[in-house]
Amino acid sequence: MNSIDGRARCLGDRINTDYIISSSRKKESLDPKELSRWLLEAVDPCFAASIRPGDILVAGESFGCGSAMEVAVTVVKAAGIPAVLAQSFSRTYYRNAINNGLVPVECDTSMIGEADLLSIRFDTTLVRVVNESTGAEVQAKPFAPFLLRILEAGGLAAYLTARGRFEEAGA
């Protein structure tokens, strides 16, 4: 994984899992692709229809707070979004993202505006976010090497399928 490029879709602070996908929608289906039609409808009813594959969600503090429902990650992936940039993530959302191959990048997002073109660049464990629209650049919180390997594989299930076991965390 060298880089992820996409258009910024900006949100605010404390976007909880029920904002990402309403609990009432899960009564109709648990299929992430089906649910992606209602992605972030509590924030903006037209949001899901405006998503283009490759868009990157950009948020403030505590992205994914609330309940620990995994579908709040899988619905984002099903919408074609490869990564979320946020000032911080709930611990559960962050881990669910890694396990499902959605790249959760912790960084200062104040230099990013709606529809800015972004490039998330990976160099071993270092992560840089470049706002190609403004030229601004910020260093993100690095990933542990084993987390990068899980993300590169496409998530935990794909990682275990390919390797058959966990490697040593420091390897």
C-alpha positions as CSV (number, residue, x, y, z in Angstrom):
1,M,0.0,0.0,0.0
2,N,1.8,3.1,-1.2
3,S,-0.9,5.7,-1.3
4,I,-4.7,6.3,-1.3
5,D,-6.0,9.2,-3.3
6,G,-9.4,10.6,-3.2
7,R,-11.8,13.5,-2.7
8,A,-12.4,14.8,0.8
9,R,-16.0,14.5,2.2
10,C,-16.0,16.5,5.4
11,L,-17.9,15.7,8.5
12,G,-17.8,17.1,12.1
13,D,-16.9,15.9,15.5
14,R,-18.5,12.9,17.3
15,I,-19.9,11.2,14.3
16,N,-21.3,8.2,16.1
17,T,-22.1,4.8,14.6
18,D,-25.9,5.5,14.5
19,Y,-25.1,8.6,12.4
20,I,-23.0,6.4,10.1
21,I,-25.9,3.9,9.7
22,S,-29.1,4.3,11.6
23,S,-30.2,1.4,13.8
24,S,-33.6,1.5,12.2
25,R,-32.1,0.7,8.8
26,K,-30.5,-2.5,10.2
27,K,-34.1,-3.8,10.7
28,E,-34.5,-3.9,6.9
29,S,-31.2,-5.5,6.0
30,L,-27.7,-6.3,7.3
31,D,-26.2,-6.3,3.8
32,P,-23.6,-3.5,3.7
33,K,-24.1,-2.7,0.1
34,E,-27.8,-2.4,0.6
35,L,-27.3,-0.2,3.7
36,S,-24.8,2.0,1.9
37,R,-27.8,3.7,0.3
38,W,-28.4,5.3,3.7
39,L,-24.8,6.1,4.7
40,L,-24.8,9.1,7.0
41,E,-28.4,10.0,6.3
42,A,-28.7,11.4,9.9
43,V,-26.1,14.0,9.0
44,D,-27.3,14.7,5.4
45,P,-30.1,12.7,3.8
46,C,-28.4,13.2,0.3
47,F,-24.9,12.2,1.5
48,A,-25.0,8.6,0.2
49,A,-26.1,9.6,-3.2
50,S,-23.3,12.1,-3.5
51,I,-20.5,9.6,-2.7
52,R,-18.1,8.6,-5.5
53,P,-16.0,5.5,-5.2
54,G,-12.6,6.5,-3.8
55,D,-14.0,9.4,-1.7
56,I,-12.3,9.8,1.7
57,L,-14.2,10.7,4.8
58,V,-12.7,13.5,6.9
59,A,-13.9,14.1,10.5
60,G,-13.0,15.6,13.8
61,E,-12.9,14.1,17.2
62,S,-14.3,10.7,18.3
63,F,-15.3,9.3,14.9
64,G,-17.3,6.1,15.3
65,C,-18.2,6.6,18.9
66,G,-21.3,5.0,20.2
67,S,-22.1,1.3,19.8
68,A,-19.6,-1.3,18.6
69,M,-21.6,-2.4,15.6
70,E,-19.2,-3.7,12.9
71,V,-21.7,-2.7,10.1
72,A,-20.8,1.0,10.8
73,V,-17.4,0.1,9.2
74,T,-18.6,-2.4,6.5
75,V,-21.2,0.1,5.2
76,V,-18.5,2.7,4.7
77,K,-16.4,0.2,2.7
78,A,-19.4,-0.9,0.7
79,A,-19.9,2.7,-0.4
80,G,-16.5,2.6,-2.0
81,I,-14.7,4.7,0.6
82,P,-11.2,3.3,1.3
83,A,-10.2,5.5,4.3
84,V,-11.3,7.8,7.0
85,L,-9.2,10.6,8.3
86,A,-10.1,11.9,11.8
87,Q,-8.6,13.7,14.7
88,S,-9.4,10.6,16.8
89,F,-11.5,7.4,16.6
90,S,-13.4,5.4,19.1
91,R,-11.2,2.5,20.0
92,T,-13.8,0.0,18.8
93,Y,-14.4,1.7,15.5
94,Y,-10.6,1.9,14.9
95,R,-10.1,-1.8,15.5
96,N,-13.2,-2.8,13.5
97,A,-11.9,-0.6,10.6
98,I,-8.5,-2.4,10.6
99,N,-10.2,-5.8,10.8
100,N,-12.4,-5.0,7.8
101,G,-9.7,-3.3,5.7
102,L,-11.0,0.3,6.0
103,V,-7.9,2.5,6.6
104,P,-8.4,4.7,9.8
105,V,-5.9,7.6,9.7
106,E,-5.5,9.7,12.8
107,C,-4.2,13.2,12.0
108,D,-5.0,16.9,12.1
109,T,-7.8,17.4,9.7
110,S,-8.2,21.2,10.1
111,M,-6.3,21.8,6.8
112,I,-8.8,19.9,4.8
113,G,-11.9,21.3,3.1
114,E,-14.9,19.7,1.4
115,A,-13.9,18.2,-2.0
116,D,-10.2,18.9,-1.6
117,L,-8.1,16.3,-3.4
118,L,-6.1,14.2,-0.9
119,S,-3.2,11.8,-1.0
120,I,-2.5,9.5,1.9
121,R,1.1,8.3,1.5
122,F,2.6,5.3,3.3
123,D,6.3,4.9,3.9
124,T,7.0,1.9,6.1
125,T,5.1,2.9,9.3
126,L,5.0,6.6,8.5
127,V,1.9,8.1,7.1
128,R,1.6,11.5,5.5
129,V,-1.6,13.2,4.4
130,V,-1.1,15.7,1.5
131,N,-3.8,18.1,0.5
132,E,-3.1,18.2,-3.2
133,S,-5.6,21.1,-3.5
134,T,-3.7,23.4,-1.2
135,G,-0.3,21.9,-0.9
136,A,-0.7,21.5,2.9
137,E,0.8,18.3,4.4
138,V,0.5,16.7,7.8
139,Q,2.2,13.8,9.5
140,A,-0.4,11.2,10.7
141,K,-0.2,8.8,13.6
142,P,1.9,5.9,12.3
143,F,0.6,2.3,12.1
144,A,2.3,-0.6,13.8
145,P,3.9,-2.8,11.1
146,F,1.5,-5.7,11.8
147,L,-1.6,-3.4,11.4
148,L,-0.2,-2.3,8.1
149,R,0.1,-5.9,7.0
150,I,-3.5,-6.5,8.0
151,L,-4.7,-3.4,6.0
152,E,-2.6,-4.4,3.0
153,A,-4.2,-7.8,3.0
154,G,-7.7,-6.2,2.9
155,G,-8.6,-6.9,6.6
156,L,-8.1,-9.6,9.2
157,A,-10.0,-12.4,7.5
158,A,-8.0,-11.9,4.3
159,Y,-4.7,-11.7,6.3
160,L,-5.4,-15.0,8.1
161,T,-6.5,-16.7,4.9
162,A,-3.3,-15.7,3.2
163,R,-1.0,-16.5,6.1
164,G,-2.8,-19.1,8.1
165,R,-1.7,-17.5,11.3
166,F,-0.5,-14.3,13.0
167,E,3.1,-13.3,12.6
168,E,5.0,-11.9,15.5
169,A,3.9,-8.3,16.2
170,G,7.4,-7.0,15.9
171,A,8.2,-8.9,12.7
